[in-house]
Amino acid sequence: MGRRRPASTEEAVELNLAPIMNMVMILVPLLLLSSVFIKAGVVNVSSPRRADASRAESEERPEEPAVPRVVVSIGRDGFRISDQRNLGSFAPFAQPVARCANQRSGSASAPGDTRELPPTVCLRDDAGAGADLLAALDFGGLYNRLAEIRLQSEWFVGFGEEGGSVISVLADPDIPFEVLVATMDTARYLLRPGDRPLLAPTASSDVTAYMLGGGHPTPEDLGRAQYIESSGASVPMFRDVVLVLPRPTAGG
């Protein structure tokens, strides 16, 4: 018999990847350093025909009138109404109402201070010397002047747009908090005098129809007025009422 060959044993050989990994680690930085990064820029270019068309379109579009930025300043002698943008067409609305035409100006603490001007809406005629400021201020007269401004046909649409219906309330440091709240409430919503069935106004609405007391309101006229509603909600006069805090004095 022939001899049986002994079974051959195969040894498992593991691959040594360390040299390859070392090579990759060396090549990666070299490839990054040799790469060139290209920045692509985009320039908006319009053809002459398109530019002319855009220019003609902008020229044909009528410019919208600037809307005043109304400011109501509260003082011990009444309300002063002004415009931050100093529009020339707003000047008549900053003048005193007929009842307050003979009022003198207050004391201004700085050049350009609104207190150097007479109040647009002075205190009530029946207010005594020691009357409480909340009772002495003519909120009905303030409402009528603000409604007159809000319903002007040239500003009506602009006041109704987002960001256009802004009014600022500025007060002296010693003005009571309840006076601030009453002033902000007066400027917020449109009212209808008594039981008159008025609808939400439009740019062509008669301004006098929305005046309280026929232009000479009393506290009773303001108390009897009702909110004008449209689609189940009160119609705003100036939707965004902003309270502006006065700057501290040098001695404060």
Contacts in CASP RR format, 6 or more apart in sequence:
PFRMAT RR
TARGET T0000
AUTHOR 0000-0000-0000
METHOD contacts of the structure
MODEL  1
MGRRRPASTEEAVELNLAPIMNMVMILVPLLLLSSVFIKAGVVNVSSPRR
ADASRAESEERPEEPAVPRVVVSIGRDGFRISDQRNLGSFAPFAQPVARC
ANQRSGSASAPGDTRELPPTVCLRDDAGAGADLLAALDFGGLYNRLAEIR
LQSEWFVGFGEEGGSVISVLADPDIPFEVLVATMDTARYLLRPGDRPLLA
PTASSDVTAYMLGGGHPTPEDLGRAQYIESSGASVPMFRDVVLVLPRPTA
GG
46 54 0 8 1.000
64 157 0 8 1.000
64 158 0 8 1.000
65 154 0 8 1.000
65 155 0 8 1.000
65 158 0 8 1.000
66 85 0 8 1.000
66 87 0 8 1.000
67 155 0 8 1.000
67 158 0 8 1.000
67 159 0 8 1.000
67 164 0 8 1.000
68 83 0 8 1.000
68 84 0 8 1.000
68 85 0 8 1.000
68 87 0 8 1.000
68 90 0 8 1.000
68 149 0 8 1.000
68 155 0 8 1.000
69 83 0 8 1.000
69 84 0 8 1.000
69 85 0 8 1.000
69 166 0 8 1.000
69 168 0 8 1.000
70 81 0 8 1.000
70 82 0 8 1.000
70 83 0 8 1.000
70 146 0 8 1.000
70 149 0 8 1.000
70 166 0 8 1.000
70 167 0 8 1.000
70 168 0 8 1.000
70 238 0 8 1.000
71 81 0 8 1.000
71 82 0 8 1.000
71 83 0 8 1.000
71 84 0 8 1.000
71 114 0 8 1.000
71 167 0 8 1.000
71 168 0 8 1.000
71 169 0 8 1.000
71 170 0 8 1.000
71 244 0 8 1.000
72 79 0 8 1.000
72 80 0 8 1.000
72 81 0 8 1.000
72 142 0 8 1.000
72 146 0 8 1.000
72 167 0 8 1.000
72 168 0 8 1.000
72 169 0 8 1.000
72 170 0 8 1.000
72 183 0 8 1.000
72 187 0 8 1.000
73 79 0 8 1.000
73 80 0 8 1.000
73 81 0 8 1.000
73 82 0 8 1.000
73 114 0 8 1.000
73 115 0 8 1.000
73 170 0 8 1.000
73 171 0 8 1.000
74 137 0 8 1.000
74 169 0 8 1.000
74 170 0 8 1.000
74 171 0 8 1.000
74 172 0 8 1.000
74 175 0 8 1.000
74 179 0 8 1.000
74 180 0 8 1.000
74 183 0 8 1.000
75 115 0 8 1.000
75 119 0 8 1.000
75 171 0 8 1.000
75 172 0 8 1.000
75 175 0 8 1.000
76 133 0 8 1.000
76 172 0 8 1.000
76 174 0 8 1.000
77 103 0 8 1.000
77 106 0 8 1.000
77 119 0 8 1.000
77 122 0 8 1.000
77 123 0 8 1.000
78 119 0 8 1.000
78 121 0 8 1.000
78 122 0 8 1.000
78 123 0 8 1.000
78 137 0 8 1.000
78 138 0 8 1.000
79 119 0 8 1.000
79 120 0 8 1.000
79 121 0 8 1.000
79 137 0 8 1.000
79 138 0 8 1.000
79 142 0 8 1.000
79 183 0 8 1.000
80 94 0 8 1.000
80 114 0 8 1.000
80 115 0 8 1.000
80 117 0 8 1.000
80 119 0 8 1.000
80 120 0 8 1.000
81 93 0 8 1.000
81 94 0 8 1.000
81 120 0 8 1.000
81 121 0 8 1.000
81 145 0 8 1.000
81 146 0 8 1.000
81 149 0 8 1.000
82 94 0 8 1.000
82 114 0 8 1.000
83 90 0 8 1.000
83 93 0 8 1.000
83 94 0 8 1.000
84 168 0 8 1.000
89 154 0 8 1.000
90 149 0 8 1.000
93 120 0 8 1.000
93 145 0 8 1.000
93 148 0 8 1.000
93 149 0 8 1.000
94 117 0 8 1.000
94 120 0 8 1.000
95 120 0 8 1.000
96 103 0 8 1.000
96 118 0 8 1.000
96 119 0 8 1.000
96 120 0 8 1.000
96 121 0 8 1.000
96 122 0 8 1.000
97 120 0 8 1.000
97 121 0 8 1.000
97 122 0 8 1.000
97 141 0 8 1.000
97 144 0 8 1.000
97 145 0 8 1.000
99 122 0 8 1.000
99 125 0 8 1.000
99 216 0 8 1.000
100 118 0 8 1.000
100 119 0 8 1.000
100 120 0 8 1.000
100 121 0 8 1.000
100 122 0 8 1.000
103 118 0 8 1.000
103 119 0 8 1.000
103 122 0 8 1.000
104 118 0 8 1.000
105 115 0 8 1.000
105 116 0 8 1.000
105 117 0 8 1.000
105 118 0 8 1.000
106 115 0 8 1.000
106 116 0 8 1.000
106 117 0 8 1.000
106 118 0 8 1.000
107 115 0 8 1.000
107 116 0 8 1.000
108 115 0 8 1.000
108 116 0 8 1.000
109 115 0 8 1.000
120 145 0 8 1.000
121 138 0 8 1.000
121 141 0 8 1.000
121 142 0 8 1.000
121 145 0 8 1.000
122 138 0 8 1.000
123 136 0 8 1.000
123 137 0 8 1.000
123 138 0 8 1.000
124 135 0 8 1.000
124 136 0 8 1.000
124 137 0 8 1.000
124 138 0 8 1.000
124 219 0 8 1.000
127 135 0 8 1.000
127 136 0 8 1.000
128 136 0 8 1.000
133 175 0 8 1.000
133 176 0 8 1.000
133 179 0 8 1.000
134 176 0 8 1.000
134 178 0 8 1.000
134 179 0 8 1.000
134 182 0 8 1.000
137 179 0 8 1.000
137 182 0 8 1.000
137 183 0 8 1.000
138 217 0 8 1.000
139 182 0 8 1.000
139 183 0 8 1.000
139 186 0 8 1.000
139 219 0 8 1.000
139 222 0 8 1.000
140 186 0 8 1.000
140 212 0 8 1.000
140 217 0 8 1.000
140 218 0 8 1.000
140 219 0 8 1.000
140 221 0 8 1.000
140 222 0 8 1.000
141 212 0 8 1.000
141 215 0 8 1.000
141 217 0 8 1.000
142 183 0 8 1.000
142 186 0 8 1.000
142 187 0 8 1.000
143 186 0 8 1.000
143 187 0 8 1.000
143 191 0 8 1.000
143 212 0 8 1.000
143 217 0 8 1.000
143 222 0 8 1.000
144 211 0 8 1.000
144 212 0 8 1.000
144 215 0 8 1.000
144 217 0 8 1.000
146 167 0 8 1.000
146 186 0 8 1.000
146 187 0 8 1.000
146 237 0 8 1.000
146 238 0 8 1.000
147 190 0 8 1.000
147 191 0 8 1.000
147 207 0 8 1.000
147 210 0 8 1.000
147 211 0 8 1.000
147 237 0 8 1.000
148 207 0 8 1.000
148 211 0 8 1.000
149 155 0 8 1.000
150 156 0 8 1.000
150 159 0 8 1.000
150 190 0 8 1.000
150 237 0 8 1.000
150 238 0 8 1.000
151 201 0 8 1.000
151 205 0 8 1.000
151 207 0 8 1.000
151 210 0 8 1.000
152 207 0 8 1.000
153 203 0 8 1.000
153 204 0 8 1.000
156 201 0 8 1.000
156 202 0 8 1.000
156 203 0 8 1.000
157 203 0 8 1.000
158 164 0 8 1.000
159 165 0 8 1.000
159 238 0 8 1.000
160 239 0 8 1.000
163 240 0 8 1.000
164 240 0 8 1.000
165 236 0 8 1.000
165 238 0 8 1.000
165 239 0 8 1.000
165 240 0 8 1.000
166 238 0 8 1.000
166 240 0 8 1.000
166 242 0 8 1.000
167 187 0 8 1.000
167 238 0 8 1.000
167 240 0 8 1.000
167 241 0 8 1.000
167 242 0 8 1.000
168 242 0 8 1.000
168 243 0 8 1.000
168 244 0 8 1.000
169 180 0 8 1.000
169 183 0 8 1.000
169 184 0 8 1.000
169 187 0 8 1.000
169 241 0 8 1.000
169 242 0 8 1.000
169 243 0 8 1.000
169 244 0 8 1.000
170 244 0 8 1.000
170 246 0 8 1.000
171 179 0 8 1.000
171 180 0 8 1.000
171 183 0 8 1.000
171 246 0 8 1.000
172 246 0 8 1.000
173 246 0 8 1.000
180 243 0 8 1.000
184 241 0 8 1.000
184 243 0 8 1.000
187 237 0 8 1.000
187 238 0 8 1.000
187 241 0 8 1.000
188 236 0 8 1.000
188 237 0 8 1.000
188 238 0 8 1.000
188 239 0 8 1.000
188 241 0 8 1.000
189 227 0 8 1.000
189 228 0 8 1.000
189 234 0 8 1.000
189 235 0 8 1.000
189 236 0 8 1.000
189 237 0 8 1.000
190 200 0 8 1.000
190 201 0 8 1.000
190 210 0 8 1.000
190 227 0 8 1.000
190 228 0 8 1.000
190 234 0 8 1.000
190 235 0 8 1.000
190 236 0 8 1.000
190 237 0 8 1.000
191 210 0 8 1.000
191 212 0 8 1.000
191 222 0 8 1.000
191 225 0 8 1.000
191 226 0 8 1.000
191 227 0 8 1.000
191 228 0 8 1.000
192 198 0 8 1.000
192 210 0 8 1.000
192 225 0 8 1.000
192 226 0 8 1.000
192 227 0 8 1.000
192 228 0 8 1.000
193 210 0 8 1.000
193 211 0 8 1.000
193 212 0 8 1.000
193 213 0 8 1.000
193 214 0 8 1.000
193 221 0 8 1.000
193 224 0 8 1.000
193 225 0 8 1.000
194 221 0 8 1.000
194 224 0 8 1.000
194 225 0 8 1.000
194 226 0 8 1.000
195 226 0 8 1.000
196 209 0 8 1.000
198 209 0 8 1.000
198 210 0 8 1.000
198 228 0 8 1.000
199 228 0 8 1.000
199 230 0 8 1.000
200 228 0 8 1.000
200 230 0 8 1.000
200 235 0 8 1.000
201 210 0 8 1.000
201 228 0 8 1.000
201 235 0 8 1.000
208 214 0 8 1.000
208 215 0 8 1.000
211 217 0 8 1.000
212 221 0 8 1.000
212 222 0 8 1.000
212 225 0 8 1.000
213 221 0 8 1.000
227 234 0 8 1.000
227 235 0 8 1.000
228 234 0 8 1.000
228 235 0 8 1.000
229 235 0 8 1.000
END
